[in-house]
Amino acid sequence: MATSMDTTATEGDGNSPLPLLIWLSPGFPVGAFAYSHGLEWAVEAGDIVDARSLEAWLADLMEFGALRSDAVLFSAAFRSAAAADWPALIEANALAVALSPSAERRLETTAQGAAFVAAARAAWDCEPLRRLDHAPDGRIAYPIAVAAAASGHGLPLGASLEAFALAQAANLVSAALRLGPIGQTDGQKILAALLAPIRALARAAYGASLADLGGAAFRSDIAAMRHESQYSRLFRS
């Protein structure tokens, strides 16, 4: 595993990670606001009742769950795109879609992935994004789409991993805010507390390969499955 990452760029550098602030902002049209990653069921079931339980849930996702897997997949796709190894990029995408443990998780990643590619191709087109046209059944996983764009525009992998993981965590905190167990101040405290785990996740994923994939966040996977039949819902996942 690498011990240091390329997280910074000099002022005026054409490879400044500024585009990440656009691509991963709530205003970029991927519809992230519509997904809760199973949090909606976890709140109803009483697994998440306050800031402490939400922070623990998200930290577990980074260490054992889908957030960790997405970071590893992001890293592998980024390096494949940088090397112009298009079969490897398509393989990483197919694996990312196949690893979705439920129908709603698959919808969550592929709907956002397709929306990201459409918006990025319109304004930030690059060869790796075009190569994703060869994805089987046209399904593109969200971490693969963002990684392809970041690599295609020469952005640093370390900064891209940190920004992607933070955006995922921030979206789940936003979902929890709308579900009611935390307030806005709690949300900011949680994000501040998660910065260290996010940096650790990015460092681990930086040197990881697809062989490092694995997870054990079963309660989160069950939450996603149970959400599919939840009676009253605000979110699509």
Contacts in CASP RR format, 6 or more apart in sequence:
PFRMAT RR
TARGET T0000
AUTHOR 0000-0000-0000
METHOD contacts of the structure
MODEL  1
MATSMDTTATEGDGNSPLPLLIWLSPGFPVGAFAYSHGLEWAVEAGDIVD
ARSLEAWLADLMEFGALRSDAVLFSAAFRSAAAADWPALIEANALAVALS
PSAERRLETTAQGAAFVAAARAAWDCEPLRRLDHAPDGRIAYPIAVAAAA
SGHGLPLGASLEAFALAQAANLVSAALRLGPIGQTDGQKILAALLAPIRA
LARAAYGASLADLGGAAFRSDIAAMRHESQYSRLFRS
1 203 0 8 1.000
1 204 0 8 1.000
1 206 0 8 1.000
1 207 0 8 1.000
1 208 0 8 1.000
2 203 0 8 1.000
2 206 0 8 1.000
2 207 0 8 1.000
3 203 0 8 1.000
5 156 0 8 1.000
5 157 0 8 1.000
5 158 0 8 1.000
5 159 0 8 1.000
5 161 0 8 1.000
5 202 0 8 1.000
5 203 0 8 1.000
5 206 0 8 1.000
6 156 0 8 1.000
6 157 0 8 1.000
6 158 0 8 1.000
6 159 0 8 1.000
7 156 0 8 1.000
7 158 0 8 1.000
7 159 0 8 1.000
7 162 0 8 1.000
8 156 0 8 1.000
8 159 0 8 1.000
9 15 0 8 1.000
9 16 0 8 1.000
9 17 0 8 1.000
9 156 0 8 1.000
9 159 0 8 1.000
15 153 0 8 1.000
15 154 0 8 1.000
15 155 0 8 1.000
15 156 0 8 1.000
17 155 0 8 1.000
17 156 0 8 1.000
17 159 0 8 1.000
17 160 0 8 1.000
17 163 0 8 1.000
19 124 0 8 1.000
19 149 0 8 1.000
19 150 0 8 1.000
19 153 0 8 1.000
19 155 0 8 1.000
20 150 0 8 1.000
20 155 0 8 1.000
20 159 0 8 1.000
20 160 0 8 1.000
20 163 0 8 1.000
20 164 0 8 1.000
21 163 0 8 1.000
22 28 0 8 1.000
23 116 0 8 1.000
23 120 0 8 1.000
23 124 0 8 1.000
23 146 0 8 1.000
23 149 0 8 1.000
23 150 0 8 1.000
24 146 0 8 1.000
24 163 0 8 1.000
24 164 0 8 1.000
24 166 0 8 1.000
24 167 0 8 1.000
26 32 0 8 1.000
26 33 0 8 1.000
26 171 0 8 1.000
26 174 0 8 1.000
28 116 0 8 1.000
28 119 0 8 1.000
29 115 0 8 1.000
29 119 0 8 1.000
30 112 0 8 1.000
30 113 0 8 1.000
30 115 0 8 1.000
30 116 0 8 1.000
30 119 0 8 1.000
30 142 0 8 1.000
31 111 0 8 1.000
31 112 0 8 1.000
31 115 0 8 1.000
32 112 0 8 1.000
32 167 0 8 1.000
32 171 0 8 1.000
33 171 0 8 1.000
33 174 0 8 1.000
33 175 0 8 1.000
34 235 0 8 1.000
34 236 0 8 1.000
35 108 0 8 1.000
35 112 0 8 1.000
35 171 0 8 1.000
35 175 0 8 1.000
35 235 0 8 1.000
35 236 0 8 1.000
35 237 0 8 1.000
36 172 0 8 1.000
36 175 0 8 1.000
36 179 0 8 1.000
36 227 0 8 1.000
36 234 0 8 1.000
36 235 0 8 1.000
36 237 0 8 1.000
37 61 0 8 1.000
37 66 0 8 1.000
37 105 0 8 1.000
37 108 0 8 1.000
37 172 0 8 1.000
37 175 0 8 1.000
37 220 0 8 1.000
37 224 0 8 1.000
37 237 0 8 1.000
38 104 0 8 1.000
38 220 0 8 1.000
38 223 0 8 1.000
38 224 0 8 1.000
38 226 0 8 1.000
38 227 0 8 1.000
38 235 0 8 1.000
38 237 0 8 1.000
39 48 0 8 1.000
39 57 0 8 1.000
39 172 0 8 1.000
39 175 0 8 1.000
39 176 0 8 1.000
39 179 0 8 1.000
39 223 0 8 1.000
39 235 0 8 1.000
40 175 0 8 1.000
40 179 0 8 1.000
40 227 0 8 1.000
40 230 0 8 1.000
40 233 0 8 1.000
40 234 0 8 1.000
40 235 0 8 1.000
41 223 0 8 1.000
41 224 0 8 1.000
41 226 0 8 1.000
41 227 0 8 1.000
41 230 0 8 1.000
42 48 0 8 1.000
42 57 0 8 1.000
42 219 0 8 1.000
42 220 0 8 1.000
42 223 0 8 1.000
43 49 0 8 1.000
43 176 0 8 1.000
43 179 0 8 1.000
43 180 0 8 1.000
43 181 0 8 1.000
44 230 0 8 1.000
45 223 0 8 1.000
45 226 0 8 1.000
47 53 0 8 1.000
47 57 0 8 1.000
47 219 0 8 1.000
47 223 0 8 1.000
48 54 0 8 1.000
48 57 0 8 1.000
48 176 0 8 1.000
48 181 0 8 1.000
49 181 0 8 1.000
50 181 0 8 1.000
50 182 0 8 1.000
50 186 0 8 1.000
51 181 0 8 1.000
51 182 0 8 1.000
51 183 0 8 1.000
51 186 0 8 1.000
51 187 0 8 1.000
51 189 0 8 1.000
51 190 0 8 1.000
53 181 0 8 1.000
54 173 0 8 1.000
54 176 0 8 1.000
54 181 0 8 1.000
54 182 0 8 1.000
54 186 0 8 1.000
54 190 0 8 1.000
55 190 0 8 1.000
55 193 0 8 1.000
55 194 0 8 1.000
57 220 0 8 1.000
58 67 0 8 1.000
58 169 0 8 1.000
58 172 0 8 1.000
58 173 0 8 1.000
58 190 0 8 1.000
58 194 0 8 1.000
59 194 0 8 1.000
59 197 0 8 1.000
60 217 0 8 1.000
60 220 0 8 1.000
61 67 0 8 1.000
61 68 0 8 1.000
61 172 0 8 1.000
61 217 0 8 1.000
61 220 0 8 1.000
62 68 0 8 1.000
62 165 0 8 1.000
62 169 0 8 1.000
62 194 0 8 1.000
62 197 0 8 1.000
62 198 0 8 1.000
62 200 0 8 1.000
62 201 0 8 1.000
63 197 0 8 1.000
63 201 0 8 1.000
64 215 0 8 1.000
64 216 0 8 1.000
64 217 0 8 1.000
65 215 0 8 1.000
65 216 0 8 1.000
65 217 0 8 1.000
65 220 0 8 1.000
66 105 0 8 1.000
66 217 0 8 1.000
66 220 0 8 1.000
67 165 0 8 1.000
67 168 0 8 1.000
67 169 0 8 1.000
67 201 0 8 1.000
68 201 0 8 1.000
68 204 0 8 1.000
68 205 0 8 1.000
68 214 0 8 1.000
68 215 0 8 1.000
69 99 0 8 1.000
69 213 0 8 1.000
69 214 0 8 1.000
69 215 0 8 1.000
70 96 0 8 1.000
70 109 0 8 1.000
70 142 0 8 1.000
70 143 0 8 1.000
70 164 0 8 1.000
70 165 0 8 1.000
70 168 0 8 1.000
71 143 0 8 1.000
71 161 0 8 1.000
71 164 0 8 1.000
71 165 0 8 1.000
71 201 0 8 1.000
71 202 0 8 1.000
71 204 0 8 1.000
71 205 0 8 1.000
71 208 0 8 1.000
72 205 0 8 1.000
72 208 0 8 1.000
72 209 0 8 1.000
72 210 0 8 1.000
72 212 0 8 1.000
72 213 0 8 1.000
73 92 0 8 1.000
73 95 0 8 1.000
73 96 0 8 1.000
73 99 0 8 1.000
73 141 0 8 1.000
73 143 0 8 1.000
73 144 0 8 1.000
73 147 0 8 1.000
73 210 0 8 1.000
73 213 0 8 1.000
74 143 0 8 1.000
74 144 0 8 1.000
74 146 0 8 1.000
74 147 0 8 1.000
74 160 0 8 1.000
74 161 0 8 1.000
74 164 0 8 1.000
74 205 0 8 1.000
75 147 0 8 1.000
75 157 0 8 1.000
75 161 0 8 1.000
75 205 0 8 1.000
75 206 0 8 1.000
75 207 0 8 1.000
75 208 0 8 1.000
76 88 0 8 1.000
76 92 0 8 1.000
76 208 0 8 1.000
76 209 0 8 1.000
76 210 0 8 1.000
77 89 0 8 1.000
77 92 0 8 1.000
77 93 0 8 1.000
77 96 0 8 1.000
77 143 0 8 1.000
77 144 0 8 1.000
77 147 0 8 1.000
77 148 0 8 1.000
77 151 0 8 1.000
78 147 0 8 1.000
78 148 0 8 1.000
78 150 0 8 1.000
78 151 0 8 1.000
78 157 0 8 1.000
78 160 0 8 1.000
79 151 0 8 1.000
79 157 0 8 1.000
80 86 0 8 1.000
80 88 0 8 1.000
80 89 0 8 1.000
80 91 0 8 1.000
80 92 0 8 1.000
81 89 0 8 1.000
81 128 0 8 1.000
81 131 0 8 1.000
81 147 0 8 1.000
81 148 0 8 1.000
81 151 0 8 1.000
81 152 0 8 1.000
82 151 0 8 1.000
82 152 0 8 1.000
82 154 0 8 1.000
84 127 0 8 1.000
86 131 0 8 1.000
86 134 0 8 1.000
89 128 0 8 1.000
89 131 0 8 1.000
89 132 0 8 1.000
89 144 0 8 1.000
89 148 0 8 1.000
90 131 0 8 1.000
90 132 0 8 1.000
90 134 0 8 1.000
90 135 0 8 1.000
90 136 0 8 1.000
92 144 0 8 1.000
92 210 0 8 1.000
93 132 0 8 1.000
93 135 0 8 1.000
93 139 0 8 1.000
93 140 0 8 1.000
93 141 0 8 1.000
93 144 0 8 1.000
94 135 0 8 1.000
94 136 0 8 1.000
95 210 0 8 1.000
95 213 0 8 1.000
96 109 0 8 1.000
96 141 0 8 1.000
96 143 0 8 1.000
96 144 0 8 1.000
97 106 0 8 1.000
97 109 0 8 1.000
97 110 0 8 1.000
97 139 0 8 1.000
97 140 0 8 1.000
97 141 0 8 1.000
99 213 0 8 1.000
100 106 0 8 1.000
100 108 0 8 1.000
100 109 0 8 1.000
100 110 0 8 1.000
100 141 0 8 1.000
101 221 0 8 1.000
101 224 0 8 1.000
101 225 0 8 1.000
102 221 0 8 1.000
102 224 0 8 1.000
102 225 0 8 1.000
102 228 0 8 1.000
103 228 0 8 1.000
104 224 0 8 1.000
104 225 0 8 1.000
104 227 0 8 1.000
104 228 0 8 1.000
104 236 0 8 1.000
104 237 0 8 1.000
105 221 0 8 1.000
105 224 0 8 1.000
105 237 0 8 1.000
106 139 0 8 1.000
107 236 0 8 1.000
107 237 0 8 1.000
108 142 0 8 1.000
108 236 0 8 1.000
108 237 0 8 1.000
109 141 0 8 1.000
109 142 0 8 1.000
109 143 0 8 1.000
110 139 0 8 1.000
110 140 0 8 1.000
110 141 0 8 1.000
110 142 0 8 1.000
111 236 0 8 1.000
112 142 0 8 1.000
112 145 0 8 1.000
113 140 0 8 1.000
113 141 0 8 1.000
113 142 0 8 1.000
113 144 0 8 1.000
113 145 0 8 1.000
114 138 0 8 1.000
114 139 0 8 1.000
114 140 0 8 1.000
114 145 0 8 1.000
116 140 0 8 1.000
116 142 0 8 1.000
116 145 0 8 1.000
116 146 0 8 1.000
116 149 0 8 1.000
117 129 0 8 1.000
117 132 0 8 1.000
117 140 0 8 1.000
117 145 0 8 1.000
117 148 0 8 1.000
120 129 0 8 1.000
120 145 0 8 1.000
120 149 0 8 1.000
121 129 0 8 1.000
121 130 0 8 1.000
124 149 0 8 1.000
124 153 0 8 1.000
126 148 0 8 1.000
126 149 0 8 1.000
126 152 0 8 1.000
126 153 0 8 1.000
127 152 0 8 1.000
128 148 0 8 1.000
128 149 0 8 1.000
128 151 0 8 1.000
128 152 0 8 1.000
129 145 0 8 1.000
129 148 0 8 1.000
129 149 0 8 1.000
129 152 0 8 1.000
131 148 0 8 1.000
132 140 0 8 1.000
132 144 0 8 1.000
132 145 0 8 1.000
132 148 0 8 1.000
143 164 0 8 1.000
146 160 0 8 1.000
146 164 0 8 1.000
147 160 0 8 1.000
147 164 0 8 1.000
150 157 0 8 1.000
150 160 0 8 1.000
151 157 0 8 1.000
151 160 0 8 1.000
157 206 0 8 1.000
158 202 0 8 1.000
158 206 0 8 1.000
161 201 0 8 1.000
161 202 0 8 1.000
161 205 0 8 1.000
161 206 0 8 1.000
162 198 0 8 1.000
162 199 0 8 1.000
162 202 0 8 1.000
165 198 0 8 1.000
165 201 0 8 1.000
165 202 0 8 1.000
166 191 0 8 1.000
166 194 0 8 1.000
166 195 0 8 1.000
166 198 0 8 1.000
169 191 0 8 1.000
169 194 0 8 1.000
169 198 0 8 1.000
170 191 0 8 1.000
173 182 0 8 1.000
173 187 0 8 1.000
173 190 0 8 1.000
173 191 0 8 1.000
175 235 0 8 1.000
176 182 0 8 1.000
176 187 0 8 1.000
177 183 0 8 1.000
177 184 0 8 1.000
177 187 0 8 1.000
178 234 0 8 1.000
179 234 0 8 1.000
182 190 0 8 1.000
224 237 0 8 1.000
227 233 0 8 1.000
227 235 0 8 1.000
227 237 0 8 1.000
END
